[in-house]
């Protein structure tokens, strides 16, 4: 298993590290720069385009993995040598590659739109329209949707929920891209937890979904080498849309509950909600705040959890680390779901997550109130 993990992480890390480094030189020369503004944290012009490094760090290794799988299908000796204890069928990888390329193709579409948005600041309506089209294509065209315990007569329900899930996470990670290392760090933590679930906590390892999550881990780590405080480059919408799509599709395709091997363990389907509790909370709370203030839900401002922490006196770096810690806490709660045997235990785990979000809400409220008093 260690060889599998390294084979997923190392190439994506190196590619993302190098491409992001190249974009630091290229972006200023093509006018791809994020300038300081009243609603932004950074104080100096910073190159955009780091998302291109993230995209390359995911797509290129997955292309290589498909080519390698084609070689292994026809070579028993190589298959035995490289796969060893990994019960992964190269033929199975090739069988699922079309669905994977649907996801990556959709991600490239959103990334291209994000790159245009980084240059020209598109209105939110066309962006949302493209996102809806991409989500519907994935769910209804490629079969990327959740399996929910509903009668066959209601099979449309999980598909519609899956479309909503994709839209929410794509925009949630975009919203979170407001401080150095924040969105990418949260995605990194979530991807590690998801990969852990897929590899060690289900009846059998789910190699394909885990592999994609580990490739994303490597790519994000390579990007963070350039994006950590102080950031030398930003991912922009190019990267945040791509990350949100991969996270949403990975969680939809992941298998959490084993029908035959773990009867009575349906409570583990709550794992994605626990792992992504902080991004989901930040997204919905910001939407509510902006709506109550009579502004567009997609109008950029400083209503996020991270901004509230800074207003309470934390440095941006410490605020980001605090949000990362909150994400790790809810992620560990998701792992704990696999250690409890019934819904009563699951409710206790969910209560821990809710209490974590309640702490966040209290801090946000205090920060917002203090900011309001200063403005008056």
ZAMARGU-4260 file (C-alpha; in steps of 0.2 Angstrom, whole numbers, plus 5000, padded with zeros to 4 digits):
<rodrens>
0) 5000/5000/5000 | 5014/5012/5004 | 5021/5010/4986 | 5003/5014/4979 | 5002/5030/4991
5) 5019/5036/4985 | 5016/5032/4967 | 5000/5044/4968 | 5008/5058/4978 | 5026/5060/4972
10) 5023/5063/4953 | 5008/5075/4956 | 5018/5084/4969 | 5033/5087/4958 | 5023/5092/4943
15) 5012/5104/4953 | 5028/5111/4961 | 5037/5114/4945 | 5022/5121/4935 | 5017/5132/4949
20) 5034/5139/4950 | 5034/5142/4931 | 5018/5151/4933 | 5025/5163/4945 | 5037/5169/4931
25) 5024/5168/4917 | 5008/5176/4925 | 5015/5194/4928 | 5021/5194/4910 | 5004/5190/4903
30) 4995/5202/4915 | 4988/5188/4926 | 4990/5197/4943 | 4979/5200/4958 | 4980/5218/4963
35) 4977/5223/4981 | 4959/5230/4985 | 4949/5235/5000 | 4941/5218/5001 | 4957/5208/4999
40) 4970/5203/5012 | 4986/5204/5002 | 4995/5221/5001 | 5006/5218/4986 | 5002/5213/4968
45) 5003/5194/4967 | 5003/5182/4952 | 4988/5172/4948 | 4988/5155/4939 | 4993/5144/4953
50) 4978/5134/4949 | 4986/5129/4932 | 4999/5120/4943 | 4986/5111/4953 | 4976/5105/4937
55) 4992/5099/4929 | 4997/5090/4945 | 4981/5080/4944 | 4978/5078/4926 | 4996/5073/4920
60) 4998/5059/4933 | 4981/5052/4929 | 4985/5051/4911 | 5001/5042/4915 | 4991/5030/4926
65) 4980/5026/4912 | 4994/5022/4900 | 5003/5012/4914 | 4987/5002/4917 | 4986/4998/4898
70) 5004/4991/4899 | 5000/4981/4915 | 4984/4973/4907 | 4995/4963/4895 | 5010/4960/4906
75) 5007/4948/4921 | 5025/4949/4927 | 5024/4968/4928 | 5007/4967/4936 | 5013/4956/4950
80) 5029/4966/4953 | 5021/4983/4954 | 5004/4980/4962 | 5010/4967/4975 | 4998/4967/4989
85) 4987/4980/4980 | 4971/4971/4974 | 4968/4983/4960 | 4963/4977/4943 | 4971/4987/4928
90) 4956/4981/4918 | 4945/4988/4931 | 4954/5005/4930 | 4952/5006/4911 | 4934/5001/4913
95) 4931/5016/4924 | 4942/5028/4914 | 4928/5036/4904 | 4919/5042/4920 | 4935/5049/4927
100) 4938/5058/4910 | 4921/5065/4911 | 4925/5072/4928 | 4942/5079/4923 | 4935/5086/4907
105) 4921/5095/4917 | 4935/5101/4929 | 4945/5108/4914 | 4929/5117/4908 | 4927/5125/4925
110) 4946/5129/4926 | 4945/5138/4909 | 4930/5148/4915 | 4940/5152/4931 | 4955/5158/4921
115) 4944/5169/4911 | 4936/5176/4927 | 4953/5179/4934 | 4957/5190/4919 | 4940/5198/4916
120) 4930/5196/4932 | 4914/5188/4925 | 4897/5191/4931 | 4891/5178/4943 | 4876/5173/4933
125) 4885/5165/4918 | 4897/5157/4930 | 4883/5149/4939 | 4875/5144/4922 | 4891/5135/4917
130) 4892/5126/4934 | 4874/5120/4933 | 4877/5113/4915 | 4893/5104/4921 | 4885/5097/4936
135) 4870/5091/4926 | 4881/5083/4913 | 4891/5074/4926 | 4876/5067/4936 | 4864/5063/4922
140) 4877/5060/4908 | 4891/5051/4917 | 4882/5044/4932 | 4892/5053/4945 | 4879/5054/4959
145) 4876/5048/4976 | 4867/5032/4981 | 4854/5036/4994 | 4843/5023/5003 | 4827/5028/4994
150) 4814/5018/4984 | 4817/5016/4965 | 4802/5027/4962 | 4812/5041/4970 | 4828/5038/4961
155) 4828/5056/4954 | 4830/5063/4972 | 4848/5057/4974 | 4853/5064/4957 | 4846/5081/4961
160) 4854/5081/4978 | 4870/5077/4969 | 4869/5092/4957 | 4866/5103/4972 | 4881/5095/4981
165) 4893/5098/4966 | 4887/5116/4965 | 4889/5119/4983 | 4906/5112/4985 | 4913/5121/4969
170) 4908/5137/4976 | 4912/5133/4994 | 4930/5131/4989 | 4930/5146/4978 | 4923/5156/4993
175) 4937/5149/5004 | 4951/5155/4993 | 4952/5172/5003 | 4969/5170/5012 | 4986/5162/5009
180) 4985/5143/5010 | 4967/5142/5016 | 4956/5134/5003 | 4971/5123/4997 | 4975/5118/5015
185) 4957/5113/5019 | 4956/5103/5003 | 4972/5094/5007 | 4966/5089/5025 | 4949/5083/5017
190) 4957/5073/5004 | 4969/5065/5016 | 4954/5060/5027 | 4944/5054/5012 | 4959/5043/5006
195) 4961/5036/5023 | 4942/5031/5023 | 4943/5023/5006 | 4959/5013/5009 | 4957/5007/5027
200) 4940/5009/5034 | 4929/5001/5021 | 4926/4982/5019 | 4938/4982/5004 | 4950/4996/4999
205) 4942/5008/4986 | 4958/5010/4976 | 4952/5021/4962 | 4943/5035/4972 | 4958/5034/4985
210) 4970/5036/4971 | 4962/5052/4964 | 4961/5059/4982 | 4980/5055/4984 | 4985/5063/4968
215) 4975/5078/4973 | 4985/5078/4990 | 5001/5078/4980 | 4996/5092/4969 | 4990/5103/4983
220) 5006/5100/4993 | 5016/5106/4978 | 5005/5121/4976 | 5006/5125/4995 | 5025/5126/4994
225) 5022/5142/4984 | 5006/5148/4992 | 5011/5147/5011 | 5013/5163/5020 | 5018/5174/5012
230) 5010/5168/4996 | 5021/5170/4980 | 5006/5165/4969 | 4987/5162/4971 | 4977/5148/4963
235) 4963/5159/4958 | 4946/5153/4952 | 4956/5142/4940 | 4961/5131/4955 | 4947/5133/4967
240) 4934/5127/4954 | 4944/5112/4950 | 4947/5107/4968 | 4929/5109/4972 | 4923/5098/4958
245) 4936/5084/4962 | 4931/5085/4980 | 4912/5084/4976 | 4914/5070/4963 | 4926/5060/4974
250) 4914/5060/4989 | 4899/5056/4977 | 4908/5041/4970 | 4916/5035/4986 | 4908/5019/4994
255) 4906/5022/5013 | 4893/5008/5018 | 4896/4989/5014 | 4879/4981/5012 | 4885/4964/5015
260) 4900/4966/5026 | 4894/4979/5039 | 4875/4977/5042 | 4868/4991/5052 | 4882/5003/5048
265) 4873/5015/5037 | 4877/5029/5049 | 4894/5031/5040 | 4886/5039/5025 | 4887/5055/5037
270) 4906/5055/5034 | 4907/5067/5020 | 4896/5079/5029 | 4908/5078/5044 | 4924/5080/5034
275) 4917/5095/5024 | 4908/5103/5038 | 4919/5118/5039 | 4918/5123/5021 | 4899/5119/5021
280) 4897/5130/5036 | 4907/5144/5029 | 4898/5144/5012 | 4880/5144/5019 | 4884/5157/5033
285) 4892/5169/5021 | 4876/5167/5009 | 4865/5171/5024 | 4875/5186/5029 | 4876/5193/5012
290) 4857/5190/5009 | 4852/5198/5025 | 4862/5213/5021 | 4853/5215/5004 | 4869/5210/4994
295) 4872/5197/4980 | 4877/5180/4988 | 4892/5180/4976 | 4898/5198/4980 | 4915/5197/4987
300) 4917/5204/5005 | 4925/5199/5022 | 4911/5189/5029 | 4921/5173/5030 | 4926/5164/5046
305) 4944/5168/5042 | 4941/5186/5041 | 4931/5186/5058 | 4946/5178/5066 | 4958/5192/5059
310) 4946/5205/5066 | 4947/5197/5083 | 4966/5200/5083 | 4973/5185/5075 | 4986/5186/5061
315) 4981/5180/5044 | 4993/5165/5046 | 4986/5160/5063 | 4968/5162/5057 | 4971/5150/5043
320) 4979/5138/5054 | 4964/5139/5066 | 4952/5135/5052 | 4963/5121/5047 | 4963/5114/5064
325) 4944/5115/5064 | 4943/5106/5048 | 4955/5092/5055 | 4944/5091/5070 | 4928/5087/5060
330) 4938/5076/5049 | 4944/5065/5064 | 4925/5065/5069 | 4922/5057/5052 | 4935/5043/5055
335) 4927/5040/5072 | 4910/5036/5064 | 4918/5020/5058 | 4922/5016/5077 | 4904/5017/5083
340) 4892/5003/5079 | 4875/5012/5078 | 4866/5028/5076 | 4866/5033/5094 | 4885/5033/5093
345) 4885/5042/5077 | 4874/5056/5084 | 4887/5059/5098 | 4900/5061/5084 | 4889/5073/5075
350) 4886/5082/5091 | 4905/5085/5092 | 4905/5092/5074 | 4890/5103/5078 | 4899/5110/5094
355) 4914/5114/5084 | 4903/5124/5072 | 4895/5132/5086 | 4912/5138/5093 | 4915/5145/5075
360) 4898/5154/5075 | 4902/5162/5092 | 4919/5168/5086 | 4911/5174/5070 | 4897/5184/5079
365) 4909/5192/5091 | 4921/5197/5077 | 4906/5204/5066 | 4899/5214/5081 | 4916/5222/5085
370) 4918/5226/5067 | 4901/5234/5066 | 4905/5244/5082 | 4921/5251/5075 | 4912/5256/5059
375) 4900/5266/5069
</rodrens>
